[in-house]
């Protein structure tokens, strides 16, 4: 599992299943499989905002950690 961090929140994902493009300056991450965006994560006023596609699962591990999994 690969991990990224946006401020104090950690996200882990399997890099064999999807690619993550991360912009720390804008506090945004996009998780992509093939040519389809499966999830975009924004940090707005220090709150995590998920913009998921229906083909992704988001598991909360604890208050500051999430695991992102593709259906494929």
C-alpha positions, 0 to 999 in steps of 0.5 A: 500500500502506498500512502499520501498525506494531506495536512494531518490526514493519511490516505493509503491505496494499492498503486497496482490498482490505481494511480494517485496525482497529488497536489499538496499546494492546493490540498487535492488528490485524484485517484485514477484507474486507466483513463477514469477518475475514481475519486477526488479528495479536497481539503476545504477549511481543514475538512476532508471532502470526497468526490467519489465515483461509484467504483471506489470504496473509502474505508475510515481506519481512524480519525485521520486515516482512510484506505481507498480501494477500487472495485476493479 
